[in-house]
């Protein structure tokens, strides 16, 4: 007979069973067991606090009192886990930033290939003549966003600062942007259609088709480097007077945008000796030296 005897084996089996019961899922939610804590959490969530903010505030408000603290993950589980329906008012998911009725797992998205910019030419490969603005016909462009997904495209000639605004009524996906941008570039006289520098956005995924149609090579800036197309950035800031971020830019017709561009192009610029971009652009078209005119 074992030294512990039968009674020892019985105690061991009982301890194993108790541990098993304690380890079963789901465990009773802490918020369901502590009404005061639950009320505090619900009150803060109702104020649009995030679970992480609530958990951090509780640690600061009740230091050393574990009964009045709960992790942000436990709050999320109480809100989204269907096995914890009685733990918290689940309608408070509407007060979270995403307001999702279901929680999405944090898994990395697999690349689909959509919107990938293939065969791009970096700005580092752009001809040196673009830098000093003495050779006209080099353009910069980007999207100006309104309320998403509304946007317009802007084009600025580097030497004259002449601006064109392109309506994008269908949206900002590459296949929606390319036809309108191509049409606008083809409206530029061939002698002023040399290169285009653009931000590295997915809307330019069709850049090769645009180049084929227009004959203009397109160079893309480095990621998060808006200063590499500074002329366009400055122009876009001026255009915010007409195209506010809170506006649905799909409501602006091409005629509306042409009128805005006309007004901007006929505004005197100090850099041109208070001549207008339209005047300088006209000189470039006529083959004159716009920089000294």
Buried (B, 14 or more C-beta within 10 A) or exposed (E): EEEEEEEEEEEEEEEEEEEEEEEEEEEEBBBBEBEEBBEBBBEBBEEEBBBEBBBBBBBEEBEEEEEBBBBBEBBBBBBBBEEBEEBBBBEBBEBBEEEEEEBEEEEEEEEEEEBEBEEBBEBEEBEEEBEEBEBBBBBBBBBBBBEEBBBBBBBBBBBBBBBBBBBBBEBBBBEBBBBBBBEBBBEBEEEBBBBBBBBBBBBBBBBBBBBEBBEBBBBBBEEEEEEBBEBBBEBBEEBEEBBEEEBEBBEBEBEBBBBBBEEBBEEEBEEBEEBBBBBBBBBBBEEEEBBEB
